[in-house]
Amino acid sequence: MRAWDEFLTLQESEIGIETVHKWLRSLKIVRYDACNLYLQAKDYFQVIWFEEHMRQKASSRLFNNNNKRIKIHIAAAAERSKTTKGKKEKEGTAEIASPKFHLTFDQLDPYCTFDQFVISESNLLALKLLCKITGFDSVSKTFIPPTSDLAAFNPIYLYGKEGTGKTHLLKATADALKKQGLSAIYTRAETFTEHVVSAIRAGEMSTFRQAYRNIDVLLIDDVHVFSRKGATQEELFHTFNALHLSGKQIVLSSHCLPGDLQLIEPRLVSRFEWGIVLPLESLNNKEKQEMLTRKARAFNYPLNPKVAQFLLDTFTSSTKALVRSLEALILRSHLNLKGSSITTNPTPSIIQVKQYLADLIKEEEQTSLTPNKIVQAVAEFYGIRTEDILGKAQSRDCALPRQIAMYLCRNQLKIPYMKIGDLFARDHSTVMSSVKLIHKGIEQDKTDLSGSVSAILKKLKA
């Protein structure tokens, strides 16, 4: 079909020959007429990929000779086998069986409770609200009935960069609810997406919907991950509506405001804004030290202030790296006690800590430069917010810094274009164009551009 062939050729220039060969040219043309094209995919994953990445493009670009839109119908081989069962039986070909379907949810962390959460000025309101949702009294450490109508706060949307406590609060909420016998699901957006794909592949959408809609509270972490995932967004939209209409609570988290989410359907964004949107900010060093102290206490580990400060000064790339270093220190200290109780021995000296954590310290030195640090450095250099770089703004004041940040992520960290696209919520073809534009500008020795990039790099490596 000529229109389809022309569309594939166009996509080769936009997303690359390799991607087109893997995901599009492998689609089998079953039949077609003037206004319809029937395609067969190898499996359900290819169907999902097409729906999320190509459906919109194809709908807006495929037309016949009479300038009428060509509609694409796509199904997986397993699905088509069911519709042609009789024919296949005559031919002696076995029907492809649907795979077994299981929903495995993300596990809660025993440490992620309200008791262990470090309170700061920026997260106090979110903590109080979630305590009200669960009926947990943070003073008496007991559960009491909610004292106010929380219908106006549905959904609760928390946003902030990595390490601000979003995951801790969501898991603590789910934990508190389950302790009261209520049904609550905590899930990462990535897990929710995997469940949608698996359910479609197995023909078990009814099982999926029953699991996600017959609950008291749904908590979804990192909703920005739904970017470009059309089929998943469609299912999330209906799940959200079903729960909201039933008066069930929804709690969401992301790295940005709802309005700054990229490639998320407007109808979903508007629903994310229905309730209350609360920011979370990074802990300061004093609060991080309190976090380390609490975690050490949970393991009955006598952490002295000097060691805590060393960890704070050394593991600066992320809160996760900091917590991981403490956990490794506790474990390795215990292994080196040779049978003695960890609580009856003093914490190791700084020299011993360096020996215990030598591999992590080396890893930290190699990975201290992160995408978040690049975005922050670029934002500070140009006097704008990180949200402006990660958001929708198209003015030159925001567009050029965004392009430089993408270029540095590719040039300094060697991150794949698709991954950078996820970080900035842009199509990877946009990322490729931005990187090429900055690279060309530096090669042509455009003084302002090359000087700015050099200054940002100098600051990052200082």
N, C-alpha and C positions, 0 to 999 in steps of 0.2 A: 504494500500500500504506500503510494508515494508520499502522502501527507505525513504518515508515521515515520518514514525514512528521513524526510526533511527535518522532522522534529528531533529525531535522534542525532542527526548531524549537528544541529544547532546546540543540543545539550553537550556534545563533545567539547565545544568551545567554551561552554559555561561551567561545567562541573568536571570535565576531564574525560579522556578516552577510556581510561581504565575503569572509572566508575560506571560509565554508560555500558561498557562491555559486560561488567559484572551484573548490573541490576536491570538494565533495559533491553539490551540486545538478546539477552537470554530468555526474554519473554517470548512465548510461542504464539503466533497469530493463528487462532482457531478458525475464524471466519470474519468477514466484514461486508458491509454494504455502504450505501452513500452516506448514511448518518450514524453508523455504529461500527465499533471495532471491538472484537472479542479476543481477549488475551488470556493465556494460561501461564501462571507462575509455577516455579518449581516447588515452592512451599509457601506456608502462611507468612513467613518472615518477609518474603519478597513482596507479598501483597501489602503487608503493613508498611514496608519501605516505600512502595509506590504511592500509597494513600497519603503518607506523611510528607514525602518529598516532591512528588511529581503530579499528583492529581490536579492541583490548582494550576500549575503551569500548562499541563496538557489541555485542560478545559478552556484556557484563554488563548491557546495558540493552534489548536487543531481544527481546521475548517476544510470543507470539500470545495469542489470547483464552483459551486453555486453560493459560496460564502456562508454556508450553513455549518453550525457547530457539529463536530463529530464526537459522539459520546463513547467513552471507553468503559467496557465491562471487563473486569478482571477477577479471576478466581484461581485458587490453588489446584494443583493436580489432584490432590486428595478429595477436594470438594467436587470436582468434575467427575471423579470416579463414581461418586454416589449417584449422580444423575444418569450415569450410563451403565449402571450395575448389570442390567439384563444383557446388554450387548457384550460386556466384558466376560460375563459368565459363559456366553456362547463361544467366546474366543479362548476360554480357558485361562483368563487372566484374573488373579486374585484381587479383591477389593482392598484398597489401602485402609487399614484400621486407624481410627482416631487414637492418638496417644492418651495415656492415663493423665488425668488432670488433678493436680494438687496445688493448694495455695499455702505457701510457706511465708509467714509474716516475719518482719524484722523483730529481733529479740530486744527486750528491755534490759537496761543495765542496772544491777542492784545498787550501784553507786549513784545513779541519776535519780535522786529523790529531792523533794523540796528542802529537807533538812540539810543536804549537802550543797545546796545552791548558794553561791556567794552573792550577796545582795549589794547592788550599787545604785547610785541615784538614777541611772538610766533604765534599769530593769525592774525597779521596785513596783511600778504600776502593773507591769505584765505579770509579775509574781503574785501580787494581791488578787488580780482578776482571775488567774488560773486557780488560785486557792479557793476562791468563791465558787468557781465552776465545780470543783471537786468536793467542796465542803470541808477542806482541810484548814484547821486553825493553826497558823504558824507559831503562835505564842504557846498554846497548851499542847501542841503536837497531837491533837485529837481531831476526829471528824465530827462536824456539826452540820445541820441542814443549811443550805444556802439561805442567806438573809434577804436577798433582793432578786427581782426579776431580771434575768440576764439575757432575755430575748433580743434586746437591742444590741448585744455584743455577739452577734452571730453572722458571719464567722469572726473569730479572733485571728488577726493576721500580724505575725511578728516578722520584722525584717532587720537585717544587720549583717555585717561581713562575718567571715569564718572566725569562730572562737568567741562569739559574743553570748553564747549560752542558749541558742535557739533549740538545739537538739536536746540539751539537758532539760529544759522546761517542758518540751513536748513529751519526753519519756517520763518525766516526773509526774506529769498530769495523767498519763495513761496508767502509770503504776498506782497512783492514788485512787483512781476510778476503779481499777480492778480489785483493789483491797476492799472496796465497798460492795463488791459483787456486781458492778455495772459492766456492761460490754463496751470495750473501747479498743479501737485498732490504731496502733502507731505504725506508720509505713513511710518509707522514703518514696519520693516521686519515682525514682528509678524502679523500685519494687512494684509500685502500682502499675507502671508501664509494662513490666515483665508479666504481671498477672493478666493484663488486658490482652497482650500478645498471645500468651499461653491459652487463655480462654477462647480466643477466636480460632486459634490453631486446632484446639481440641473440640470445638463446637459446644463449649460449656459456658456460654455467656450467662445463662440463667443461674448457674452455680456461683459465678463471679458476683452477679448482682445481689443474690441472696446473702452472700457473705459480707458485702460492703454496705448493704442498705438496711439490714436488720440489726443495727447496733445503736448504742446510746451516744457515742462520741467517735468522730473520725478525726485523726490527727495526721496531717501529711507534711513531711519535711522536704524543703528545697523545691517548691513548686516551679521555680524558674527552669528546672530540668525538663518540664513539659514543652519547652520551646520546640516548635516545628513538628511536634508529634500530634498530627491531626486526629488520628483515630483514638488516641488516648484522651485527648482533650474533649472529644465528643462524649466519651464514656464518663469522664469526670464531670462534665456539665450535667448529665442526667443523674449521676450519683449525688451531686451537690443539691440539685433540685429536690430529689426524693427525700434526702435527709432534712433539708431546710423546711420543706412543707410539713414534715412530720414533727417539727420542733426539736430535732436532734442537733446537738452542738457540733460545730466544725472548727478546728484549729489548724492554721496553716503557717508555714514559715518560708522565707525566701531571703535572698541577699539584697533585694531592692524593693522599693515601693511598688504596689500593684500597677500604677500608671507607667512605671519604667520597665515593666516586663516586655520582652521582645518576642514577637512571633507567637503570642498567646492570644487566642480569640477574644475580641472586645467583650463579648457577652460573659466570658469567664472573668475577665479583669473587673468588670462592673460588679460582679457578684462577690469578688474578693474584697471589694470596698463597701459592701452592704453593712458590715458590722463596725468593728473598731480596728484601726491600724496603729500598731505600736512599734517604735524603734528600739533597738538594743544596741548599745555601744560596747567597745572593747573595754576589758577591765584594765585599770591602771596597775602599776607594779605592786603597790600595796595590796590591792585586791587579789592579784595573781598569787602573791605570797600567802594570803589567807586561803586561797584555793589549794595550794600545795600542802599547807599545814593540815587542812581538813582531810585531804586524801591520805596523807601520811598517817593521820590519827585513825582513819578507818582501817588501816593495815597494822595498827599498833606499832608504827615505826617512829622512833624518836628523831625527827628531822630537826637539826639545829639551824638557826638563822643564817649562818655563814654558808652552809651547803645550799640552802634554799636560794640565797642571793646568787650563788655561783650558777645554779640552774637557770635563774632568771636572766642573768647576763649572757649565758652561753646559748640557750635555746630560744632564739628570738623570731624564728621564721613563722611560727604559728603556736596557738595554744595547745593544739594536739601534740606537737613536737615536745612542748614543755611537759605535759602530762605523761607522755610516753617515756621521757627521760627519768621522771620520778619512779614510775612503775618498774623500769629496768633497774634502777638503782636499788630499789627495795628487794627485788628478786635476786640480783647478783650479790648484794650484801648478805642476804640470807644464805646463799650457796657457799659463801666464803667464811661463814661462821663455824663450820665444821661441827655441827651438832648443837652449838650453844643457842640459847634463846635470843631472838632478835631484839626483844625488849630489854634485856639485861646487858646489852652491849651498846657503847656509844656509836653514833653515826660515824662513818669513815671520814678521814681527813680529806681536804681538797685534792691532795695528791692521789689518794686512793680512789676518789670519785672520778678523777680523770682517767685512771687505769680501768675502772669498771665500765666507764661509758666511752671508751676510746673510739669504738666504731660509730656510735651515735654522734659524737662530737665531730668526727670526720665527715659523716653524712650531712650534718647540719651546716658545716662549712661549705659543702658542695651544693646544698640546696637552699642556702639562705636567701637567694634571689628567687622570688616567686611572682606569679602573675599579679597577685594583689599588691605586692610592693611596687611593681612596675606601674600599675595603674595609679597608685597613690603618689608616686614620685612625679609622674607626668602631670597629674592633677595639681599638685603643689607648684610645679614649675610654671604652669599656665594660669594659676590662680583661680581654678574652678574646682567643683566638687567631683569626687569619684563617681557619684550618681550621674553627673553630666556625661562622663565618658562611657559609662555602661548603659545609659538611657537612650531615649529616642531623639534627642535634640540633633538637628541637622545643620545648624549654623556653623560657620567656619571656626568660631571660637571653641566649639566642641568637636567638630568633625576632624580637624587636623590633629589635636591631641589624641583622639581615639585611634587615628591611623598610625600615629607614632607608637602608641601603646601596643597595637597589634604587631607592628614591625619589630619592636623589641622582644615581644613574647616569642616571635618566630626566630629572630636572629640570635638572641641570647640564650633562650631556653630550649630551642629546637622543638617547640610544641607543634604537632600536626595542625594543618589548617582547619580540619573539622573540629578539633578540640578548642582551638582559639575561637572558632565560630560559636561554640557552646558557651565559652566564657563571656563573650561579648554579645551573645544572643543575636548573632548575624549569620547569614548564609556563608558557607565557606568560600564561595566565589567572590563575595564582597571582601572577605579577609585577604584573599589572594591579590585582588586589585589594590587594596590598601598597602599591602607589603611591597608590591612592585612599585607603586607610586612613590613611597618614601625612599626605597632603595635607589630608584632612578634619580630622585632629587638629590640624594647624597652623592651619587656618582657624578652628577653634573656640577657638583660643588656649589650648590645653592647655599650661600653663606649663612643665611638665617636658619635654614633647616638643619644643615650639618652641625652648626654651632649649638643649636638647641638639643639635638640628639646627643652630642658629645657631653654637654653640660648635665643632662639627665643621667647618662651612663656614669659620669664621674661621681655624681651624688649617690647612685645606687651602689657603687663599688667602694665608697668611702668607708 
